[in-house]
Amino acid sequence: MCIPNADGFFVIDRLEEGRFVLVGEDGRQLPADGLPDGAREGSVLRQSADGWVLCEEETAARRARLEGKKNRIFRKRS
């Protein structure tokens, strides 16, 4: 389980000028270097003393919530 630190979680928002941009829960944006393998847009990360940690469970949970919202919004009406 990935527990947020004082800075909370960060999400990879986009690739800009060859660098990923991370957005924190407080809206703060940071350029990211040294991301872990498997990190991509939408991945949830937390910063540790050793660098960035990929929070796979949190990423999967957020993607599932977004997929559910998308399905409710765009479901076909009979």
PDB file of N, CA, C and O in Angstrom:
ATOM      1  N   MET A   1       0.855  -1.186   0.000  1.00  0.00           N
ATOM      2  CA  MET A   1       0.000   0.000   0.000  1.00  0.00           C
ATOM      3  C   MET A   1       0.893   1.239   0.000  1.00  0.00           C
ATOM      4  O   MET A   1       1.900   1.297   0.706  1.00  0.00           O
ATOM      5  N   CYS A   2       0.516   2.197  -0.780  1.00  0.00           N
ATOM      6  CA  CYS A   2       1.284   3.430  -0.928  1.00  0.00           C
ATOM      7  C   CYS A   2       0.609   4.519  -0.089  1.00  0.00           C
ATOM      8  O   CYS A   2      -0.506   4.941  -0.392  1.00  0.00           O
ATOM      9  N   ILE A   3       1.279   4.961   0.947  1.00  0.00           N
ATOM     10  CA  ILE A   3       0.720   5.963   1.853  1.00  0.00           C
ATOM     11  C   ILE A   3       1.323   7.317   1.495  1.00  0.00           C
ATOM     12  O   ILE A   3       2.543   7.439   1.385  1.00  0.00           O
ATOM     13  N   PRO A   4       0.475   8.343   1.311  1.00  0.00           N
ATOM     14  CA  PRO A   4       1.018   9.651   0.947  1.00  0.00           C
ATOM     15  C   PRO A   4       1.827  10.242   2.086  1.00  0.00           C
ATOM     16  O   PRO A   4       1.559   9.998   3.262  1.00  0.00           O
ATOM     17  N   ASN A   5       2.830  11.029   1.702  1.00  0.00           N
ATOM     18  CA  ASN A   5       3.600  11.742   2.717  1.00  0.00           C
ATOM     19  C   ASN A   5       2.980  13.127   2.898  1.00  0.00           C
ATOM     20  O   ASN A   5       1.849  13.359   2.469  1.00  0.00           O
ATOM     21  N   ALA A   6       3.705  14.042   3.524  1.00  0.00           N
ATOM     22  CA  ALA A   6       3.164  15.380   3.799  1.00  0.00           C
ATOM     23  C   ALA A   6       2.766  16.115   2.523  1.00  0.00           C
ATOM     24  O   ALA A   6       1.858  16.945   2.547  1.00  0.00           O
ATOM     25  N   ASP A   7       3.434  15.820   1.413  1.00  0.00           N
ATOM     26  CA  ASP A   7       3.106  16.467   0.141  1.00  0.00           C
ATOM     27  C   ASP A   7       1.949  15.783  -0.570  1.00  0.00           C
ATOM     28  O   ASP A   7       1.472  16.293  -1.584  1.00  0.00           O
ATOM     29  N   GLY A   8       1.484  14.648  -0.071  1.00  0.00           N
ATOM     30  CA  GLY A   8       0.390  13.924  -0.705  1.00  0.00           C
ATOM     31  C   GLY A   8       0.864  13.185  -1.934  1.00  0.00           C
ATOM     32  O   GLY A   8       2.051  12.905  -2.100  1.00  0.00           O
ATOM     33  N   PHE A   9      -0.086  12.878  -2.786  1.00  0.00           N
ATOM     34  CA  PHE A   9       0.202  12.186  -4.030  1.00  0.00           C
ATOM     35  C   PHE A   9       0.409  13.190  -5.155  1.00  0.00           C
ATOM     36  O   PHE A   9      -0.045  14.332  -5.081  1.00  0.00           O
ATOM     37  N   PHE A  10       1.101  12.743  -6.194  1.00  0.00           N
ATOM     38  CA  PHE A  10       1.240  13.500  -7.430  1.00  0.00           C
ATOM     39  C   PHE A  10       0.775  12.603  -8.566  1.00  0.00           C
ATOM     40  O   PHE A  10       0.903  11.381  -8.493  1.00  0.00           O
ATOM     41  N   VAL A  11       0.238  13.207  -9.608  1.00  0.00           N
ATOM     42  CA  VAL A  11      -0.217  12.469 -10.783  1.00  0.00           C
ATOM     43  C   VAL A  11       0.548  12.984 -11.990  1.00  0.00           C
ATOM     44  O   VAL A  11       0.743  14.190 -12.148  1.00  0.00           O
ATOM     45  N   ILE A  12       0.982  12.055 -12.845  1.00  0.00           N
ATOM     46  CA  ILE A  12       1.626  12.472 -14.088  1.00  0.00           C
ATOM     47  C   ILE A  12       0.539  13.038 -14.988  1.00  0.00           C
ATOM     48  O   ILE A  12      -0.351  12.314 -15.434  1.00  0.00           O
ATOM     49  N   ASP A  13       0.617  14.317 -15.246  1.00  0.00           N
ATOM     50  CA  ASP A  13      -0.413  15.023 -16.004  1.00  0.00           C
ATOM     51  C   ASP A  13      -0.161  14.985 -17.505  1.00  0.00           C
ATOM     52  O   ASP A  13      -1.066  14.696 -18.287  1.00  0.00           O
ATOM     53  N   ARG A  14       1.080  15.279 -17.903  1.00  0.00           N
ATOM     54  CA  ARG A  14       1.344  15.383 -19.336  1.00  0.00           C
ATOM     55  C   ARG A  14       2.845  15.369 -19.596  1.00  0.00           C
ATOM     56  O   ARG A  14       3.664  15.489 -18.685  1.00  0.00           O
ATOM     57  N   LEU A  15       3.165  15.218 -20.858  1.00  0.00           N
ATOM     58  CA  LEU A  15       4.536  15.334 -21.329  1.00  0.00           C
ATOM     59  C   LEU A  15       4.661  16.695 -21.991  1.00  0.00           C
ATOM     60  O   LEU A  15       3.908  17.014 -22.911  1.00  0.00           O
ATOM     61  N   GLU A  16       5.612  17.501 -21.523  1.00  0.00           N
ATOM     62  CA  GLU A  16       5.768  18.859 -22.033  1.00  0.00           C
ATOM     63  C   GLU A  16       7.249  19.118 -22.282  1.00  0.00           C
ATOM     64  O   GLU A  16       8.068  19.041 -21.367  1.00  0.00           O
ATOM     65  N   GLU A  17       7.577  19.423 -23.527  1.00  0.00           N
ATOM     66  CA  GLU A  17       8.966  19.699 -23.913  1.00  0.00           C
ATOM     67  C   GLU A  17       9.904  18.570 -23.479  1.00  0.00           C
ATOM     68  O   GLU A  17      11.007  18.819 -22.991  1.00  0.00           O
ATOM     69  N   GLY A  18       9.451  17.331 -23.663  1.00  0.00           N
ATOM     70  CA  GLY A  18      10.282  16.179 -23.366  1.00  0.00           C
ATOM     71  C   GLY A  18      10.371  15.793 -21.904  1.00  0.00           C
ATOM     72  O   GLY A  18      11.146  14.904 -21.550  1.00  0.00           O
ATOM     73  N   ARG A  19       9.601  16.437 -21.048  1.00  0.00           N
ATOM     74  CA  ARG A  19       9.603  16.125 -19.617  1.00  0.00           C
ATOM     75  C   ARG A  19       8.176  15.934 -19.136  1.00  0.00           C
ATOM     76  O   ARG A  19       7.257  16.624 -19.575  1.00  0.00           O
ATOM     77  N   PHE A  20       8.008  14.977 -18.219  1.00  0.00           N
ATOM     78  CA  PHE A  20       6.693  14.800 -17.617  1.00  0.00           C
ATOM     79  C   PHE A  20       6.443  15.913 -16.613  1.00  0.00           C
ATOM     80  O   PHE A  20       7.365  16.373 -15.940  1.00  0.00           O
ATOM     81  N   VAL A  21       5.203  16.337 -16.518  1.00  0.00           N
ATOM     82  CA  VAL A  21       4.788  17.333 -15.535  1.00  0.00           C
ATOM     83  C   VAL A  21       3.891  16.626 -14.526  1.00  0.00           C
ATOM     84  O   VAL A  21       2.910  15.981 -14.896  1.00  0.00           O
ATOM     85  N   LEU A  22       4.238  16.754 -13.253  1.00  0.00           N
ATOM     86  CA  LEU A  22       3.441  16.173 -12.179  1.00  0.00           C
ATOM     87  C   LEU A  22       2.573  17.255 -11.564  1.00  0.00           C
ATOM     88  O   LEU A  22       3.008  18.396 -11.401  1.00  0.00           O
ATOM     89  N   VAL A  23       1.344  16.892 -11.224  1.00  0.00           N
ATOM     90  CA  VAL A  23       0.438  17.820 -10.562  1.00  0.00           C
ATOM     91  C   VAL A  23       0.090  17.224  -9.202  1.00  0.00           C
ATOM     92  O   VAL A  23      -0.353  16.080  -9.103  1.00  0.00           O
ATOM     93  N   GLY A  24       0.301  18.025  -8.156  1.00  0.00           N
ATOM     94  CA  GLY A  24       0.001  17.587  -6.801  1.00  0.00           C
ATOM     95  C   GLY A  24      -1.462  17.780  -6.466  1.00  0.00           C
ATOM     96  O   GLY A  24      -2.194  18.455  -7.190  1.00  0.00           O
ATOM     97  N   GLU A  25      -1.879  17.187  -5.374  1.00  0.00           N
ATOM     98  CA  GLU A  25      -3.265  17.316  -4.927  1.00  0.00           C
ATOM     99  C   GLU A  25      -3.642  18.756  -4.642  1.00  0.00           C
ATOM    100  O   GLU A  25      -4.818  19.118  -4.673  1.00  0.00           O
ATOM    101  N   ASP A  26      -2.630  19.584  -4.362  1.00  0.00           N
ATOM    102  CA  ASP A  26      -2.882  20.997  -4.095  1.00  0.00           C
ATOM    103  C   ASP A  26      -2.784  21.854  -5.354  1.00  0.00           C
ATOM    104  O   ASP A  26      -2.848  23.081  -5.280  1.00  0.00           O
ATOM    105  N   GLY A  27      -2.629  21.204  -6.517  1.00  0.00           N
ATOM    106  CA  GLY A  27      -2.550  21.924  -7.780  1.00  0.00           C
ATOM    107  C   GLY A  27      -1.148  22.331  -8.179  1.00  0.00           C
ATOM    108  O   GLY A  27      -0.945  22.861  -9.271  1.00  0.00           O
ATOM    109  N   ARG A  28      -0.182  22.092  -7.316  1.00  0.00           N
ATOM    110  CA  ARG A  28       1.210  22.436  -7.588  1.00  0.00           C
ATOM    111  C   ARG A  28       1.738  21.586  -8.739  1.00  0.00           C
ATOM    112  O   ARG A  28       1.434  20.396  -8.824  1.00  0.00           O
ATOM    113  N   GLN A  29       2.525  22.189  -9.621  1.00  0.00           N
ATOM    114  CA  GLN A  29       3.111  21.475 -10.744  1.00  0.00           C
ATOM    115  C   GLN A  29       4.619  21.383 -10.575  1.00  0.00           C
ATOM    116  O   GLN A  29       5.279  22.352 -10.202  1.00  0.00           O
ATOM    117  N   LEU A  30       5.152  20.193 -10.856  1.00  0.00           N
ATOM    118  CA  LEU A  30       6.593  19.954 -10.749  1.00  0.00           C
ATOM    119  C   LEU A  30       7.083  19.241 -11.992  1.00  0.00           C
ATOM    120  O   LEU A  30       6.394  18.354 -12.495  1.00  0.00           O
ATOM    121  N   PRO A  31       8.260  19.602 -12.506  1.00  0.00           N
ATOM    122  CA  PRO A  31       8.855  18.770 -13.544  1.00  0.00           C
ATOM    123  C   PRO A  31       9.361  17.494 -12.882  1.00  0.00           C
ATOM    124  O   PRO A  31       9.825  17.530 -11.742  1.00  0.00           O
ATOM    125  N   ALA A  32       9.277  16.385 -13.573  1.00  0.00           N
ATOM    126  CA  ALA A  32       9.670  15.106 -12.979  1.00  0.00           C
ATOM    127  C   ALA A  32      10.860  14.508 -13.704  1.00  0.00           C
ATOM    128  O   ALA A  32      10.873  14.409 -14.931  1.00  0.00           O
ATOM    129  N   ASP A  33      11.834  14.121 -12.950  1.00  0.00           N
ATOM    130  CA  ASP A  33      12.992  13.396 -13.468  1.00  0.00           C
ATOM    131  C   ASP A  33      13.102  12.103 -12.674  1.00  0.00           C
ATOM    132  O   ASP A  33      12.711  12.051 -11.508  1.00  0.00           O
ATOM    133  N   GLY A  34      13.627  11.070 -13.296  1.00  0.00           N
ATOM    134  CA  GLY A  34      13.875   9.824 -12.593  1.00  0.00           C
ATOM    135  C   GLY A  34      12.626   9.079 -12.182  1.00  0.00           C
ATOM    136  O   GLY A  34      12.567   8.526 -11.084  1.00  0.00           O
ATOM    137  N   LEU A  35      11.625   9.055 -13.050  1.00  0.00           N
ATOM    138  CA  LEU A  35      10.394   8.340 -12.717  1.00  0.00           C
ATOM    139  C   LEU A  35      10.623   6.836 -12.746  1.00  0.00           C
ATOM    140  O   LEU A  35      11.474   6.353 -13.493  1.00  0.00           O
ATOM    141  N   PRO A  36       9.869   6.087 -11.935  1.00  0.00           N
ATOM    142  CA  PRO A  36      10.030   4.635 -11.917  1.00  0.00           C
ATOM    143  C   PRO A  36       9.522   3.989 -13.208  1.00  0.00           C
ATOM    144  O   PRO A  36       8.683   4.559 -13.906  1.00  0.00           O
ATOM    145  N   ASP A  37      10.036   2.798 -13.516  1.00  0.00           N
ATOM    146  CA  ASP A  37       9.561   2.046 -14.673  1.00  0.00           C
ATOM    147  C   ASP A  37       8.061   1.824 -14.555  1.00  0.00           C
ATOM    148  O   ASP A  37       7.543   1.572 -13.467  1.00  0.00           O
ATOM    149  N   GLY A  38       7.380   1.919 -15.667  1.00  0.00           N
ATOM    150  CA  GLY A  38       5.939   1.696 -15.691  1.00  0.00           C
ATOM    151  C   GLY A  38       5.122   2.953 -15.476  1.00  0.00           C
ATOM    152  O   GLY A  38       3.905   2.925 -15.661  1.00  0.00           O
ATOM    153  N   ALA A  39       5.748   4.058 -15.091  1.00  0.00           N
ATOM    154  CA  ALA A  39       5.019   5.306 -14.887  1.00  0.00           C
ATOM    155  C   ALA A  39       4.634   5.889 -16.240  1.00  0.00           C
ATOM    156  O   ALA A  39       5.428   5.895 -17.181  1.00  0.00           O
ATOM    157  N   ARG A  40       3.393   6.383 -16.319  1.00  0.00           N
ATOM    158  CA  ARG A  40       2.895   7.002 -17.549  1.00  0.00           C
ATOM    159  C   ARG A  40       1.840   8.020 -17.168  1.00  0.00           C
ATOM    160  O   ARG A  40       1.513   8.172 -15.991  1.00  0.00           O
ATOM    161  N   GLU A  41       1.309   8.715 -18.153  1.00  0.00           N
ATOM    162  CA  GLU A  41       0.290   9.717 -17.868  1.00  0.00           C
ATOM    163  C   GLU A  41      -0.839   9.082 -17.074  1.00  0.00           C
ATOM    164  O   GLU A  41      -1.327   8.007 -17.423  1.00  0.00           O
ATOM    165  N   GLY A  42      -1.252   9.753 -16.002  1.00  0.00           N
ATOM    166  CA  GLY A  42      -2.298   9.241 -15.131  1.00  0.00           C
ATOM    167  C   GLY A  42      -1.781   8.440 -13.954  1.00  0.00           C
ATOM    168  O   GLY A  42      -2.544   8.141 -13.036  1.00  0.00           O
ATOM    169  N   SER A  43      -0.499   8.080 -13.956  1.00  0.00           N
ATOM    170  CA  SER A  43       0.067   7.318 -12.837  1.00  0.00           C
ATOM    171  C   SER A  43       0.136   8.181 -11.585  1.00  0.00           C
ATOM    172  O   SER A  43       0.428   9.375 -11.652  1.00  0.00           O
ATOM    173  N   VAL A  44      -0.136   7.559 -10.445  1.00  0.00           N
ATOM    174  CA  VAL A  44      -0.059   8.243  -9.155  1.00  0.00           C
ATOM    175  C   VAL A  44       1.294   7.920  -8.528  1.00  0.00           C
ATOM    176  O   VAL A  44       1.712   6.764  -8.471  1.00  0.00           O
ATOM    177  N   LEU A  45       1.964   8.964  -8.063  1.00  0.00           N
ATOM    178  CA  LEU A  45       3.294   8.825  -7.477  1.00  0.00           C
ATOM    179  C   LEU A  45       3.343   9.509  -6.113  1.00  0.00           C
ATOM    180  O   LEU A  45       2.528  10.373  -5.790  1.00  0.00           O
ATOM    181  N   ARG A  46       4.325   9.091  -5.335  1.00  0.00           N
ATOM    182  CA  ARG A  46       4.640   9.800  -4.100  1.00  0.00           C
ATOM    183  C   ARG A  46       6.147   9.956  -4.073  1.00  0.00           C
ATOM    184  O   ARG A  46       6.880   9.099  -4.570  1.00  0.00           O
ATOM    185  N   GLN A  47       6.603  11.045  -3.495  1.00  0.00           N
ATOM    186  CA  GLN A  47       8.033  11.290  -3.437  1.00  0.00           C
ATOM    187  C   GLN A  47       8.586  10.754  -2.118  1.00  0.00           C
ATOM    188  O   GLN A  47       8.027  10.992  -1.047  1.00  0.00           O
ATOM    189  N   SER A  48       9.698  10.027  -2.222  1.00  0.00           N
ATOM    190  CA  SER A  48      10.364   9.504  -1.028  1.00  0.00           C
ATOM    191  C   SER A  48      11.792  10.031  -1.012  1.00  0.00           C
ATOM    192  O   SER A  48      12.214  10.719  -1.941  1.00  0.00           O
ATOM    193  N   ALA A  49      12.517   9.716   0.019  1.00  0.00           N
ATOM    194  CA  ALA A  49      13.915  10.136   0.116  1.00  0.00           C
ATOM    195  C   ALA A  49      14.753   9.536  -1.005  1.00  0.00           C
ATOM    196  O   ALA A  49      15.784  10.093  -1.382  1.00  0.00           O
ATOM    197  N   ASP A  50      14.310   8.394  -1.539  1.00  0.00           N
ATOM    198  CA  ASP A  50      15.041   7.705  -2.612  1.00  0.00           C
ATOM    199  C   ASP A  50      14.551   8.083  -4.005  1.00  0.00           C
ATOM    200  O   ASP A  50      15.075   7.565  -4.991  1.00  0.00           O
ATOM    201  N   GLY A  51      13.573   8.959  -4.117  1.00  0.00           N
ATOM    202  CA  GLY A  51      13.031   9.354  -5.422  1.00  0.00           C
ATOM    203  C   GLY A  51      11.533   9.080  -5.490  1.00  0.00           C
ATOM    204  O   GLY A  51      10.860   8.977  -4.465  1.00  0.00           O
ATOM    205  N   TRP A  52      11.030   8.966  -6.701  1.00  0.00           N
ATOM    206  CA  TRP A  52       9.598   8.772  -6.918  1.00  0.00           C
ATOM    207  C   TRP A  52       9.215   7.307  -6.759  1.00  0.00           C
ATOM    208  O   TRP A  52       9.945   6.411  -7.184  1.00  0.00           O
ATOM    209  N   VAL A  53       8.052   7.075  -6.136  1.00  0.00           N
ATOM    210  CA  VAL A  53       7.512   5.738  -5.935  1.00  0.00           C
ATOM    211  C   VAL A  53       6.187   5.656  -6.672  1.00  0.00           C
ATOM    212  O   VAL A  53       5.310   6.497  -6.477  1.00  0.00           O
ATOM    213  N   LEU A  54       6.039   4.640  -7.520  1.00  0.00           N
ATOM    214  CA  LEU A  54       4.796   4.424  -8.254  1.00  0.00           C
ATOM    215  C   LEU A  54       3.786   3.764  -7.323  1.00  0.00           C
ATOM    216  O   LEU A  54       4.061   2.711  -6.747  1.00  0.00           O
ATOM    217  N   CYS A  55       2.628   4.379  -7.177  1.00  0.00           N
ATOM    218  CA  CYS A  55       1.563   3.862  -6.303  1.00  0.00           C
ATOM    219  C   CYS A  55       0.541   3.140  -7.174  1.00  0.00           C
ATOM    220  O   CYS A  55      -0.466   3.718  -7.582  1.00  0.00           O
ATOM    221  N   GLU A  56       0.816   1.870  -7.450  1.00  0.00           N
ATOM    222  CA  GLU A  56       0.004   1.111  -8.392  1.00  0.00           C
ATOM    223  C   GLU A  56      -1.434   0.928  -7.927  1.00  0.00           C
ATOM    224  O   GLU A  56      -2.356   1.046  -8.735  1.00  0.00           O
ATOM    225  N   GLU A  57      -1.650   0.643  -6.640  1.00  0.00           N
ATOM    226  CA  GLU A  57      -3.013   0.447  -6.137  1.00  0.00           C
ATOM    227  C   GLU A  57      -3.829   1.733  -6.252  1.00  0.00           C
ATOM    228  O   GLU A  57      -4.988   1.702  -6.667  1.00  0.00           O
ATOM    229  N   GLU A  58      -3.225   2.859  -5.885  1.00  0.00           N
ATOM    230  CA  GLU A  58      -3.929   4.144  -5.973  1.00  0.00           C
ATOM    231  C   GLU A  58      -4.208   4.501  -7.426  1.00  0.00           C
ATOM    232  O   GLU A  58      -5.278   5.021  -7.741  1.00  0.00           O
ATOM    233  N   THR A  59      -3.258   4.228  -8.310  1.00  0.00           N
ATOM    234  CA  THR A  59      -3.460   4.479  -9.739  1.00  0.00           C
ATOM    235  C   THR A  59      -4.634   3.663 -10.255  1.00  0.00           C
ATOM    236  O   THR A  59      -5.505   4.198 -10.941  1.00  0.00           O
ATOM    237  N   ALA A  60      -4.669   2.367  -9.932  1.00  0.00           N
ATOM    238  CA  ALA A  60      -5.750   1.488 -10.393  1.00  0.00           C
ATOM    239  C   ALA A  60      -7.095   1.939  -9.835  1.00  0.00           C
ATOM    240  O   ALA A  60      -8.096   1.930 -10.552  1.00  0.00           O
ATOM    241  N   ALA A  61      -7.128   2.331  -8.569  1.00  0.00           N
ATOM    242  CA  ALA A  61      -8.382   2.779  -7.949  1.00  0.00           C
ATOM    243  C   ALA A  61      -8.900   4.041  -8.623  1.00  0.00           C
ATOM    244  O   ALA A  61     -10.098   4.157  -8.886  1.00  0.00           O
ATOM    245  N   ARG A  62      -8.013   4.983  -8.905  1.00  0.00           N
ATOM    246  CA  ARG A  62      -8.443   6.230  -9.561  1.00  0.00           C
ATOM    247  C   ARG A  62      -8.903   5.972 -10.986  1.00  0.00           C
ATOM    248  O   ARG A  62      -9.885   6.560 -11.440  1.00  0.00           O
ATOM    249  N   ARG A  63      -8.199   5.097 -11.694  1.00  0.00           N
ATOM    250  CA  ARG A  63      -8.619   4.770 -13.066  1.00  0.00           C
ATOM    251  C   ARG A  63      -9.987   4.091 -13.073  1.00  0.00           C
ATOM    252  O   ARG A  63     -10.809   4.363 -13.948  1.00  0.00           O
ATOM    253  N   ALA A  64     -10.236   3.216 -12.108  1.00  0.00           N
ATOM    254  CA  ALA A  64     -11.534   2.541 -12.013  1.00  0.00           C
ATOM    255  C   ALA A  64     -12.650   3.549 -11.726  1.00  0.00           C
ATOM    256  O   ALA A  64     -13.728   3.474 -12.317  1.00  0.00           O
ATOM    257  N   ARG A  65     -12.387   4.495 -10.814  1.00  0.00           N
ATOM    258  CA  ARG A  65     -13.401   5.526 -10.522  1.00  0.00           C
ATOM    259  C   ARG A  65     -13.694   6.363 -11.767  1.00  0.00           C
ATOM    260  O   ARG A  65     -14.852   6.656 -12.067  1.00  0.00           O
ATOM    261  N   LEU A  66     -12.639   6.745 -12.488  1.00  0.00           N
ATOM    262  CA  LEU A  66     -12.842   7.545 -13.700  1.00  0.00           C
ATOM    263  C   LEU A  66     -13.589   6.760 -14.776  1.00  0.00           C
ATOM    264  O   LEU A  66     -14.441   7.313 -15.472  1.00  0.00           O
ATOM    265  N   GLU A  67     -13.271   5.477 -14.913  1.00  0.00           N
ATOM    266  CA  GLU A  67     -13.962   4.639 -15.889  1.00  0.00           C
ATOM    267  C   GLU A  67     -15.447   4.532 -15.539  1.00  0.00           C
ATOM    268  O   GLU A  67     -16.298   4.588 -16.426  1.00  0.00           O
ATOM    269  N   GLY A  68     -15.758   4.378 -14.259  1.00  0.00           N
ATOM    270  CA  GLY A  68     -17.152   4.323 -13.824  1.00  0.00           C
ATOM    271  C   GLY A  68     -17.888   5.617 -14.121  1.00  0.00           C
ATOM    272  O   GLY A  68     -19.030   5.593 -14.580  1.00  0.00           O
ATOM    273  N   LYS A  69     -17.240   6.750 -13.860  1.00  0.00           N
ATOM    274  CA  LYS A  69     -17.861   8.039 -14.166  1.00  0.00           C
ATOM    275  C   LYS A  69     -18.090   8.189 -15.662  1.00  0.00           C
ATOM    276  O   LYS A  69     -19.149   8.643 -16.097  1.00  0.00           O
ATOM    277  N   LYS A  70     -17.098   7.807 -16.439  1.00  0.00           N
ATOM    278  CA  LYS A  70     -17.221   7.900 -17.894  1.00  0.00           C
ATOM    279  C   LYS A  70     -18.377   7.039 -18.390  1.00  0.00           C
ATOM    280  O   LYS A  70     -19.151   7.464 -19.248  1.00  0.00           O
ATOM    281  N   ASN A  71     -18.490   5.845 -17.857  1.00  0.00           N
ATOM    282  CA  ASN A  71     -19.571   4.952 -18.278  1.00  0.00           C
ATOM    283  C   ASN A  71     -20.939   5.513 -17.910  1.00  0.00           C
ATOM    284  O   ASN A  71     -21.884   5.393 -18.689  1.00  0.00           O
ATOM    285  N   ARG A  72     -21.054   6.123 -16.733  1.00  0.00           N
ATOM    286  CA  ARG A  72     -22.334   6.716 -16.334  1.00  0.00           C
ATOM    287  C   ARG A  72     -22.688   7.911 -17.218  1.00  0.00           C
ATOM    288  O   ARG A  72     -23.853   8.102 -17.567  1.00  0.00           O
ATOM    289  N   ILE A  73     -21.704   8.700 -17.574  1.00  0.00           N
ATOM    290  CA  ILE A  73     -21.951   9.884 -18.411  1.00  0.00           C
ATOM    291  C   ILE A  73     -22.346   9.504 -19.814  1.00  0.00           C
ATOM    292  O   ILE A  73     -23.282  10.072 -20.378  1.00  0.00           O
ATOM    293  N   PHE A  74     -21.630   8.533 -20.389  1.00  0.00           N
ATOM    294  CA  PHE A  74     -21.808   8.224 -21.799  1.00  0.00           C
ATOM    295  C   PHE A  74     -22.633   6.973 -22.072  1.00  0.00           C
ATOM    296  O   PHE A  74     -22.707   6.526 -23.216  1.00  0.00           O
ATOM    297  N   ARG A  75     -23.253   6.402 -21.045  1.00  0.00           N
ATOM    298  CA  ARG A  75     -24.036   5.188 -21.301  1.00  0.00           C
ATOM    299  C   ARG A  75     -25.199   5.505 -22.222  1.00  0.00           C
ATOM    300  O   ARG A  75     -25.784   6.588 -22.197  1.00  0.00           O
ATOM    301  N   LYS A  76     -25.500   4.517 -23.026  1.00  0.00           N
ATOM    302  CA  LYS A  76     -26.583   4.706 -24.005  1.00  0.00           C
ATOM    303  C   LYS A  76     -27.925   4.703 -23.281  1.00  0.00           C
ATOM    304  O   LYS A  76     -28.170   3.901 -22.379  1.00  0.00           O
ATOM    305  N   ARG A  77     -28.761   5.599 -23.693  1.00  0.00           N
ATOM    306  CA  ARG A  77     -30.097   5.670 -23.099  1.00  0.00           C
ATOM    307  C   ARG A  77     -31.056   4.915 -23.991  1.00  0.00           C
ATOM    308  O   ARG A  77     -31.050   5.085 -25.210  1.00  0.00           O
ATOM    309  N   SER A  78     -31.871   4.092 -23.389  1.00  0.00           N
ATOM    310  CA  SER A  78     -32.835   3.282 -24.165  1.00  0.00           C
ATOM    311  C   SER A  78     -34.134   3.998 -24.343  1.00  0.00           C
ATOM    312  O   SER A  78     -35.052   3.465 -24.967  1.00  0.00           O
TER     313      SER A  78
END
